[in-house]
Amino acid sequence: MALAADDPRRRRLGYGLVAAGVLVIVVAVLYVLEAADGPGAAPTQFAQRRSYDQVKVEVHRVFPLAFLVALGGLGLALYGGRFLREGEER
């Protein structure tokens, strides 16, 4: 079903896609941050901290997936932006 350029549903869809894309990017960033901080709650004592090498290895392990997910979110936001731009006068 094609939506006309001046259809209000098209603008709602565009805003929804942009919001969903930004949300996906934020989730990907939080995923990497959680991996860097360790599973569960952050360490509460100095002795429980993780070394630089442990954090580096874990971030390198999760980064490719998070990067691909964030790129998908960027694509979703750009696609939503296209919906919003097509209704504007040039």
Beta strands, then each sheet from edge to edge (+ up, - down):
end
